[in-house]
Amino acid sequence: MREIITNKVRVDVLPEYRNSGMGTYLVTKLTCELLKRDMVPFYSASVTNIGSQMVALRCGYIPAWVDTYGTVLDGGRRMAICCIYNASDK
């Protein structure tokens, strides 16, 4: 049986470079590199971060599940939309 390796795609774009296509470029390049290495990329974005969700959609990711995250130490739980790469779309 073949082992499936997943890897979360995440980039942080400095404020002065946002809305320039930089996030989409970086996520696309990272996704391609993971696929070349036979890894399964997935993307996670806060439900309140519409810009990040749009980057995921532009790069070929589709929403797959909603997850909660956070710890008792940071005061609570947050929700994230987790997306999988839709290779059939490319």
Summary of the structure (lengths in Angstrom):
residues: 90
radius of gyration: 14.0
end to end distance: 27.2
largest distance: 46.3
contacts: 202
relative contact order: 0.20
helix: 33%
strand: 31%
